Structures are given as structure tokens and as C-alpha cells.
Amino acid sequence: MMPLLMCISQSACMCRQSAFNLAIAGWLPCGALLALVAVSLTKDEAAMQARLAHKVDNHIPYVDDSLSYTNSNT
């Protein structure tokens, strides 16, 4: 995607330096999204470890009390 954008930007009266700056700037949103995934992943892993420990200790299915849903069968 970025090489195509560079070709289009170079032909649209942008100099080569501006085209490369634009291409490098495209990595910033990607890095931000990866950082957010990393933060979220540690929290998700801790929650999964807690669920697994609960299942192993009690040998019963884990039910997350924070989920708010209604069962239509009751």
C-alpha cells in the first residue's frame, strides 16, 4: 500500500523527500495500534490465567460475574 502511495504522491507534484516522509509517517498509526494491543494483551492474559486457575482449583466451569446477560429460559 505504501509503495503505491509513494508513486502517486511523487507523480502528484510532491518531491521525493516529501513522498518518503509521507511513507514513514504511515508507520506511526501502525505503531500506536500495536502499542494499544500490547497493553490490552497483558490484561487479557492475566484474566485468562485467573480463569484457568479457578477451573483447575475448583474443577468447575468458570462463570464471569461481570457479564450482564439475561437467560430467556429462566
Helices and strands as residue ranges (DSSP letters): H 2-11, H 16-25, H 27-58
